[in-house]
Amino acid sequence: MSNALLSTAMNHNIIIEQKFLEVGHTQMEADTMHSTIERVLKNKDINVPAEYVGVCRSGRKKPKPCDVTYLGHKYFKNFNDSDPKVTNIRALRYTPSGEIYFKLRFPDEWQTIPQRKSSNVVPLLFTQLRNLHATGRKITAGKFEDL
């Protein structure tokens, strides 16, 4: 994820800040949407995952229905090649210069994450990444029969 955000910051010449929730401070605007979807699902049978798109769209009427995008298998990319394991980080900042900064506490100053520099590093575009799945996910014969 960090590699994808850094690449986006460099490709679009923007600064991206990624903040992580602290225990006890987890109420988000998206919670309202999840609650609305659960309420609609109480009286609805779902037979295939694609039916969730209609449920999500119909969950909110005002001010307007939610924008819903159905994601196919080609949307998901493989970022496992360089997945750092870091704990206690509360925020990351990705810059167009290729620097990544971090905070262990929100009031702290930004600190630079040490990185190996190479003069021939070129940020990859999202379209250049390998797909996580070669084809759509298969379902078992038993599940297919239940549909």
Contact map, one row per residue, 1 for C-alpha under 8 A:
111110000000000000000000000000000000000000000000000000000000000000000000000000100010000000000000000000000000000000000000000000000000000000000000000
111111000000000000000000000000000000000000000000000000000000000000000000000000000000000000000000000000000000000000000000000000000000000000000000000
111111100000000000000000000000000000000000000000000000000000000000000000000000100100000000000000000000000000000000000000000000000000000000000000000
111111110000000000000000000000000000000000000000000000000000000000000000000000000000000000000000000000000000000000000000000001000000000000000000000
111111111000000100000000000000000000000000000000000000000000000000000000000000000000000000000100000000000000000000000000000000000000000000000000000
011111111100000000000000000000000000000000000000000000000000000000000000000000000000000000000111010100000000000000000000000000000000000000000000000
001111111110000000000000000000000000000000000000000000000000000000000000000000000000000000000000010000000000000000000000001110000000000000000000000
000111111111110000000000000000000000000000000000000000000000000000000000000000000000000000000000000000000000000000000000000010000000000000000000000
000011111111111100000000000000000000000000000000000000000000000000000000000000000000000000000111010000000000000000000000000000000000000000000000000
000001111111110000000000000000000000000000000000000000000000000000000000000000000000000000000011110000000000000000000000001000000000000000000000000
000000111111100000000000000000000000000000000000000000000000000000000000000000000000000000000001000000000000000000000000001010000000000000000000000
000000011111110000000000000000000000000000000000000000000000000000000000000000000000000000000001000000000000000000000000000000000000000000000000000
000000011111111000000000000000000000000000000000000000000000000000000000000000000000000000000011000000000000000000000000000000000000000000000000000
000000011101111100000000000000000000000000000000000000000000000000000000000000000000000000000011000000000000000000000000000000000000000000000000000
000000001000111110000000000000000000000000000000000000000000000000000000000000000000000000001111000000000000000000000000000000000000000000000000000
000010001000011111000000000000000000000000000000000000000000000000000000000000000000000000001110000000000000000000000000000000000000000000000000000
000000000000001111100000000000000000000000000000000000000000000000000000000000000000000000111100000000000000000000000000000000000000000000000000000
000000000000000111110000000000000000000000000000000000000000000000000000000000000000000000111000000000000000000000000000000000000000000000000000000
000000000000000011111000000000000000000000000000000000000000000000000000000000000000000001110000000000000000000000000000000000000000000000000000000
000000000000000001111100000000000000000000000000000000000000000000000000000000000000000011100000000000000000000000000000000000000000000000000000000
000000000000000000111110110000000000000000000000000000000000000000000000000000000000000001000000000000000000000000000000000000000000000000000000000
000000000000000000011111110000000000000000000000000000000000000000000000000000000000000001000000000000000000000000000000000000000000000000000000000
000000000000000000001111110000000000000000000000000000000000000000000000000000000000000000000000000000000000000000000000000000000000000000000000000
000000000000000000000111110000000000000000000000000000000000000000000000000000000000000000000000000000000000000000000000000000000000000000000000000
000000000000000000001111111000000000000000000000000000000000000000000000000000000000000000000000000000000000000000000000000000000000000000000000000
000000000000000000001111111100000000000000000000000000000000000000000000000000000000000000000000000000000000000000000000000000000000000000000000000
000000000000000000000000111110100000000000000000000000000000000000000000000000000000000000000000000000000000000000000000000000000000000000000000000
000000000000000000000000011111110000000000000000000000000000000000000000000000000000000000000000000000000000000000000000000000000000000000000000000
000000000000000000000000001111111000000000000000000000000000000000000000000000000000000000000000000000000000000000000000000000000000000000000000000
000000000000000000000000000111111100000000000000000000000000000000000000000000000000000000000000000000000000000000000000000000000000000000000000000
000000000000000000000000001111111110000000000000000000000000000000000000000000000000000000000000000000000000000000000000000000000000000000000000000
000000000000000000000000000111111111000000000000000000000000000000000000000000000000000000000000000000000000000000000000000000000000000000000000000
000000000000000000000000000011111111100000000000000000000011000000000000000000000000000000000000000000000000000000000000000000000000000000000000000
000000000000000000000000000001111111110000000000000000000000000000000000000000000000000000000000000000000000000000000000000000000000000000000000000
000000000000000000000000000000111111111000000000000000000000000000000000000000000000000000000000000000000000000000000000000000000000000000000000000
000000000000000000000000000000011111111100000000000000000011000000000000000000000000000000000000000000000000000000000000000000000000000000000000000
000000000000000000000000000000001111111110000000000000110010000000000000000000000000000000000000000000000000000000000000000000000000000000000000000
000000000000000000000000000000000111111111000000000000000000000000000000000000000000000000000000000000000000000000000000000000000000000000000000000
000000000000000000000000000000000011111111100000000000000000000000000000000000000000000000000000000000000000000000000000000000000000000000000000000
000000000000000000000000000000000001111111110000000000100010000000000000000000000000000000000000000000000000000000000000000000000000000000000000000
000000000000000000000000000000000000111111111000000000100000000000000000000000000000000000000000000000000000000000000000000000000000000000000000000
000000000000000000000000000000000000011111110000000000000000000000000000000000000000000000000000000000000000000000000000000000000000000000000000000
000000000000000000000000000000000000001111111000000000000000000000000000000000000000000000000000000000000000000000000000000000000000000000000000000
000000000000000000000000000000000000000111111100000000000000000000000000000000000000000000000000000000000000000000000000000000000000000000000000000
000000000000000000000000000000000000000010111110000000000000000000000000000000000000000000000000000000000000000000000000000000000000000000000000000
000000000000000000000000000000000000000000011111101100000000000000000000000000000000000000000000000000000000000000000000000000000000000000000000000
000000000000000000000000000000000000000000001111101000000000000000000000000000000000000000000000000000000000000000000000000000000000000000000000001
000000000000000000000000000000000000000000000111111100000000000000000000000000000000000000000000000000000000000000000000000000000000000000000000001
000000000000000000000000000000000000000000000111111100000000000000000000000000000000000000000000000000000000000000000000000000000000000000000000000
000000000000000000000000000000000000000000000001111111000000000000000100000000000000000000000000000000000000000000000000000000000000000000000000000
000000000000000000000000000000000000000000000111111111100000000000000000000000000000000000000000000000000000000000000000000000000000000000000000000
000000000000000000000000000000000000000000000101111111110000000000000000000000000000000000000000000000000000000000000000000000000000000000000000000
000000000000000000000000000000000000000000000000011111111000000000011100000000000000000000000000000000000000000000000000000000000000000000000000000
000000000000000000000000000000000000000000000000011111111100000000000000000000000000000000000000000000000000000000000000000000000000000000000000000
000000000000000000000000000000000000100110000000001111111110000000000000000000000000000000000000000000000000000000000000000000000000000000000000000
000000000000000000000000000000000000100000000000000111111111000001010000000000000000000000000000000000000000000000000000000000000000000000000000000
000000000000000000000000000000000000000000000000000011111111000011110000000000000000000000000000000000000000000000000000000000000000000000000000000
000000000000000000000000000000000000000000000000000001111111100011000000000000000000000000000000000000000000000000000000000000000000000000000000000
000000000000000000000000000000001001100100000000000000111111100011000000000000000000000000000000000000000000000000000000000000000000000000000000000
000000000000000000000000000000001001000000000000000000011111111111000000000000000000000000000000000000000000000000000000000000000000000000000000000
000000000000000000000000000000000000000000000000000000000111111110000000000000000000000000000000000000000000000000000000000000000000000000000000000
000000000000000000000000000000000000000000000000000000000001111110000000000000000000000000000000000000000000000000000000000000000000000000000000000
000000000000000000000000000000000000000000000000000000000001111110000000000000000000000000000000000000000000000000000000000000000000000000000000000
000000000000000000000000000000000000000000000000000000000001111111000000000000000000000000000000000000000000000000000000000000000000000000000000000
000000000000000000000000000000000000000000000000000000001111111111100000000000000000000000000000000000000000000000000000000000000000000000000000000
000000000000000000000000000000000000000000000000000000011111000111110000000000000000000000000000000000000000000000000000000000000000000000000000000
000000000000000000000000000000000000000000000000000000001000000011111000000000000000000000000000000000000000000000000000000000000000000000000000000
000000000000000000000000000000000000000000000000000010011000000001111100000000000000000000000000000000000000000000000000000000000000000000000000000
000000000000000000000000000000000000000000000000000010000000000000111110000000000000000000000000000000000000000000000000000000000000000000000000000
000000000000000000000000000000000000000000000000010010000000000000011111000000000000000000000000000000000000000000000000000000000000000000000000000
000000000000000000000000000000000000000000000000000000000000000000001111111000000000000000000000000000000000000000000000000000000000000000000000000
000000000000000000000000000000000000000000000000000000000000000000000111111100000000000000000000000000000000000000000000000000000000000100000000000
000000000000000000000000000000000000000000000000000000000000000000000011111100000000000000000000000000000000000000000000000000000011111110000000000
000000000000000000000000000000000000000000000000000000000000000000000011111110000000000000000000000000000000000000000000000000000011111000000000000
000000000000000000000000000000000000000000000000000000000000000000000011111110000000000000000000000000000000000000000000000000000010000000000000000
000000000000000000000000000000000000000000000000000000000000000000000001111111000000000000000000000000000000000000000000000000000011100000000000000
000000000000000000000000000000000000000000000000000000000000000000000000011111100000000000000000000000000000000000000000000000001111100000000000000
000000000000000000000000000000000000000000000000000000000000000000000000000111111000000000000000000000000000000000000000000000001111000000000000000
101000000000000000000000000000000000000000000000000000000000000000000000000011111110000000000000000000000000000000000000000000000000000000000000000
000000000000000000000000000000000000000000000000000000000000000000000000000001111110000000000000000000000000000000000000000000000000000000000000000
000000000000000000000000000000000000000000000000000000000000000000000000000001111110000000000000000000000000000000000000000000000000000000000000000
001000000000000000000000000000000000000000000000000000000000000000000000000000111111000000000000000000000000000000000000000000000000000000000000000
100000000000000000000000000000000000000000000000000000000000000000000000000000111111100000000000000000000000000000000000000000000000000000000000000
000000000000000000000000000000000000000000000000000000000000000000000000000000000111110000000000000000000000000000000000000000000000000000000000000
000000000000000000000000000000000000000000000000000000000000000000000000000000000011111000000000000000000000000000000000000000000000000000000000000
000000000000000000000000000000000000000000000000000000000000000000000000000000000001111110000000000000000000000000000000000000000000000000000000000
000000000000000000000000000000000000000000000000000000000000000000000000000000000000111110000000000000000000000000000000000000000000000000000000000
000000000000000000000000000000000000000000000000000000000000000000000000000000000000011111000000000000010000000000000000000000000000000000000000000
000000000000000000010000000000000000000000000000000000000000000000000000000000000000011111110000000001111000000000000000000000000000000000000000000
000000000000000000111100000000000000000000000000000000000000000000000000000000000000000111110000000001111100000000000000000000000000000000000000000
000000000000000011110000000000000000000000000000000000000000000000000000000000000000000011111000000001111100000000000000000000000000000000000000000
000000000000000011100000000000000000000000000000000000000000000000000000000000000000000011111100000111100000000000000000000000000000000000000000000
000000000000001111000000000000000000000000000000000000000000000000000000000000000000000000111110000111000000000000000000000000000000000000000000000
000011001000001110000000000000000000000000000000000000000000000000000000000000000000000000011111011110000000000000000000000000000000000000000000000
000001001100111100000000000000000000000000000000000000000000000000000000000000000000000000001111111100000000000000000000000000000000000000000000000
000001001111111000000000000000000000000000000000000000000000000000000000000000000000000000000111111000000000000000000000000000000000000000000000000
000000000100000000000000000000000000000000000000000000000000000000000000000000000000000000000011111000000000000000000000000000000000000000000000000
000001101100000000000000000000000000000000000000000000000000000000000000000000000000000000000111111100000000000000000000000000000000000000000000000
000000000000000000000000000000000000000000000000000000000000000000000000000000000000000000000111111110000000000110000000000000000000000000000000000
000001000000000000000000000000000000000000000000000000000000000000000000000000000000000000011110011111000000000110000000000000000000000000000000000
000000000000000000000000000000000000000000000000000000000000000000000000000000000000000000011100001111100000011110000000000000000000000000000000000
000000000000000000000000000000000000000000000000000000000000000000000000000000000000000011111000000111110000011110000000000000000000000000000000000
000000000000000000000000000000000000000000000000000000000000000000000000000000000000000011110000000011111101111000000000000000000000000000000000000
000000000000000000000000000000000000000000000000000000000000000000000000000000000000000111100000000001111101000000000000000000000000000000000000000
000000000000000000000000000000000000000000000000000000000000000000000000000000000000000011100000000000111111000000000000000000000000000000000000000
000000000000000000000000000000000000000000000000000000000000000000000000000000000000000001100000000000111111000000000000000000000000000000000000000
000000000000000000000000000000000000000000000000000000000000000000000000000000000000000000000000000000001111100000000000000000000000000000000000000
000000000000000000000000000000000000000000000000000000000000000000000000000000000000000000000000000000111111110000000000000000000000000000000000000
000000000000000000000000000000000000000000000000000000000000000000000000000000000000000000000000000000100011111000000000000000000000000000000000000
000000000000000000000000000000000000000000000000000000000000000000000000000000000000000000000000000011100001111100000000000000000000000000000000000
000000000000000000000000000000000000000000000000000000000000000000000000000000000000000000000000000011100000111110000000000000000000000000000000000
000000000000000000000000000000000000000000000000000000000000000000000000000000000000000000000000001111000000011111000000000000000000000000000000000
000000000000000000000000000000000000000000000000000000000000000000000000000000000000000000000000001111000000001111100000000000000000000000000000000
000000000000000000000000000000000000000000000000000000000000000000000000000000000000000000000000000000000000000111110000000000000000000000000000000
000000000000000000000000000000000000000000000000000000000000000000000000000000000000000000000000000000000000000011111000000000000000000000000000000
000000000000000000000000000000000000000000000000000000000000000000000000000000000000000000000000000000000000000001111100000000000000000000000000000
000000000000000000000000000000000000000000000000000000000000000000000000000000000000000000000000000000000000000000111110000000000000000000000000000
000000000000000000000000000000000000000000000000000000000000000000000000000000000000000000000000000000000000000000011111100000000000000000000000000
000000000000000000000000000000000000000000000000000000000000000000000000000000000000000000000000000000000000000000001111100000000000000000000000000
000000000000000000000000000000000000000000000000000000000000000000000000000000000000000000000000000000000000000000000111110000000000000000000000000
000000000000000000000000000000000000000000000000000000000000000000000000000000000000000000000000000000000000000000000111111000000000000000000000000
000000000000000000000000000000000000000000000000000000000000000000000000000000000000000000000000000000000000000000000001111100000000000000000000000
000000100110000000000000000000000000000000000000000000000000000000000000000000000000000000000000000000000000000000000000111110000000000000000000000
000000100000000000000000000000000000000000000000000000000000000000000000000000000000000000000000000000000000000000000000011111011000000000000000000
000000110010000000000000000000000000000000000000000000000000000000000000000000000000000000000000000000000000000000000000001111111000000000000000000
000100000000000000000000000000000000000000000000000000000000000000000000000000000000000000000000000000000000000000000000000111111000000000000000000
000000000000000000000000000000000000000000000000000000000000000000000000000000000000000000000000000000000000000000000000000011111000000000000000000
000000000000000000000000000000000000000000000000000000000000000000000000000000000000000000000000000000000000000000000000000111111100000000000000000
000000000000000000000000000000000000000000000000000000000000000000000000000011000000000000000000000000000000000000000000000111111110000000000000000
000000000000000000000000000000000000000000000000000000000000000000000000000011000000000000000000000000000000000000000000000000011111000000000000000
000000000000000000000000000000000000000000000000000000000000000000000000111111000000000000000000000000000000000000000000000000001111110000000000000
000000000000000000000000000000000000000000000000000000000000000000000000110111000000000000000000000000000000000000000000000000000111110000000000000
000000000000000000000000000000000000000000000000000000000000000000000000110110000000000000000000000000000000000000000000000000000011111110000000000
000000000000000000000000000000000000000000000000000000000000000000000000110000000000000000000000000000000000000000000000000000000011111100000000000
000000000000000000000000000000000000000000000000000000000000000000000000110000000000000000000000000000000000000000000000000000000000111110000000000
000000000000000000000000000000000000000000000000000000000000000000000001100000000000000000000000000000000000000000000000000000000000111111000000000
000000000000000000000000000000000000000000000000000000000000000000000000100000000000000000000000000000000000000000000000000000000000101111100000000
000000000000000000000000000000000000000000000000000000000000000000000000000000000000000000000000000000000000000000000000000000000000000111110000000
000000000000000000000000000000000000000000000000000000000000000000000000000000000000000000000000000000000000000000000000000000000000000011111011000
000000000000000000000000000000000000000000000000000000000000000000000000000000000000000000000000000000000000000000000000000000000000000001111111000
000000000000000000000000000000000000000000000000000000000000000000000000000000000000000000000000000000000000000000000000000000000000000000111111100
000000000000000000000000000000000000000000000000000000000000000000000000000000000000000000000000000000000000000000000000000000000000000000011111110
000000000000000000000000000000000000000000000000000000000000000000000000000000000000000000000000000000000000000000000000000000000000000000111111111
000000000000000000000000000000000000000000000000000000000000000000000000000000000000000000000000000000000000000000000000000000000000000000111111111
000000000000000000000000000000000000000000000000000000000000000000000000000000000000000000000000000000000000000000000000000000000000000000001111111
000000000000000000000000000000000000000000000000000000000000000000000000000000000000000000000000000000000000000000000000000000000000000000000111111
000000000000000000000000000000000000000000000011000000000000000000000000000000000000000000000000000000000000000000000000000000000000000000000011111
